[in-house]
Amino acid sequence: MGCANSRQARMQARDLIRRHMHGISERGIQEHAARAERIAGEIYRRFRVCPRGHHEKHLCWVRDCYVQPMARKTQYDHFLTVRALIGALGRQDDWVRVLRGKWTRPKD
């Protein structure tokens, strides 16, 4: 399913996260869903691609550009959300390289 606009991309990301996340609190799911919506909105604005159409390069852009000005803890939170999105898309084995980098640690 494609997206006609940024709002639909954000909704699709939220739905993917909500269906994929199990065993954590509702608040945790809401936080991941909110971050996934922001990430999907930014990817859509930059590349015009919906979450179901994300490729490794889109998530590398998130890692290399979008989260760079953020605090390390915020980068780590985004890493966890991207990891959840990759799992929701069933690509965790294929896109391992996206998960590498400083953002995988909350502190140096």
RAGISUL-V88410 format. One record per residue. N is the residue number from 0. PSI is psi in radians with two decimals (999 if undefined). OMEGA is omega in degrees with one decimal (999 if undefined). BURIAL is b if it has 16 or more other ideal C-beta (glycine too) atoms within 10 Angstrom, else e. Layout:
N/PSI/OMEGA/BURIAL ; N/PSI/OMEGA/BURIAL
This chain:
0/2.23/179.4/e ; 1/3.11/178.8/e ; 2/2.45/178.7/b ; 3/-0.29/-177.2/e ; 4/3.06/-177.9/e ; 5/-0.65/-179.8/b ; 6/-0.77/178.9/e ; 7/-0.63/177.0/b ; 8/-0.77/179.2/b ; 9/-0.73/179.6/b ; 10/-0.71/179.8/b ; 11/-0.72/178.2/b ; 12/-0.79/178.9/b ; 13/-0.79/-179.6/b ; 14/-0.71/177.4/e ; 15/-0.82/-179.2/b ; 16/-0.82/-177.8/b ; 17/-0.65/179.7/e ; 18/-0.50/-173.8/e ; 19/-0.57/-172.9/b ; 20/2.18/177.3/b ; 21/2.61/172.8/e ; 22/0.20/174.0/e ; 23/2.93/-176.2/e ; 24/2.78/177.1/e ; 25/-0.65/178.3/e ; 26/-0.73/177.7/e ; 27/-0.73/177.8/e ; 28/-0.74/179.3/b ; 29/-0.71/179.2/e ; 30/-0.78/176.9/b ; 31/-0.74/-179.7/b ; 32/-0.72/179.5/b ; 33/-0.76/177.6/e ; 34/-0.74/179.3/b ; 35/-0.68/177.6/b ; 36/-0.78/179.6/b ; 37/-0.76/179.4/e ; 38/-0.83/-179.2/b ; 39/-0.68/177.8/b ; 40/-0.75/179.4/b ; 41/-0.74/177.8/b ; 42/-0.71/179.4/b ; 43/-0.78/179.9/b ; 44/-0.65/-176.9/e ; 45/-0.76/-171.1/e ; 46/-0.16/-176.3/e ; 47/0.79/-179.1/e ; 48/2.39/178.1/b ; 49/2.82/-179.2/b ; 50/-0.70/179.4/b ; 51/-0.26/178.0/e ; 52/0.12/179.8/b ; 53/2.49/173.3/b ; 54/2.97/-178.7/e ; 55/-0.68/-177.4/e ; 56/-0.55/179.5/e ; 57/-0.71/179.8/b ; 58/-0.49/172.4/b ; 59/-0.66/176.4/b ; 60/-0.71/177.1/b ; 61/-0.84/-179.3/b ; 62/-0.78/-171.4/b ; 63/-0.45/-174.4/e ; 64/-0.94/-171.8/e ; 65/-0.79/-175.1/b ; 66/-0.13/-174.8/b ; 67/-0.75/-179.3/e ; 68/-0.07/-176.0/e ; 69/2.78/175.1/e ; 70/2.70/-176.7/e ; 71/-0.74/179.8/e ; 72/-0.70/178.4/e ; 73/-0.67/175.6/e ; 74/-0.76/179.9/b ; 75/-0.74/176.8/b ; 76/-0.71/178.0/b ; 77/-0.66/175.1/b ; 78/-0.81/-179.9/b ; 79/-0.67/179.3/b ; 80/-0.73/177.6/b ; 81/-0.70/177.0/b ; 82/-0.72/177.3/b ; 83/-0.71/177.7/b ; 84/-0.75/178.3/b ; 85/-0.74/176.7/b ; 86/-0.71/179.8/e ; 87/-0.54/178.2/b ; 88/-0.11/179.8/b ; 89/0.46/-176.3/e ; 90/0.27/-174.4/b ; 91/-0.61/-179.6/e ; 92/-0.55/-176.7/e ; 93/-0.57/-171.1/e ; 94/0.58/-179.4/b ; 95/-0.62/-176.6/e ; 96/-0.52/178.2/e ; 97/-0.51/-174.8/b ; 98/-0.15/-179.2/e ; 99/2.65/175.3/e ; 100/3.10/-176.8/e ; 101/-0.41/-176.3/e ; 102/-0.11/179.2/b ; 103/-0.06/179.4/e ; 104/2.36/179.9/e ; 105/-0.39/179.8/e ; 106/2.82/174.1/e ; 107/999/999/e
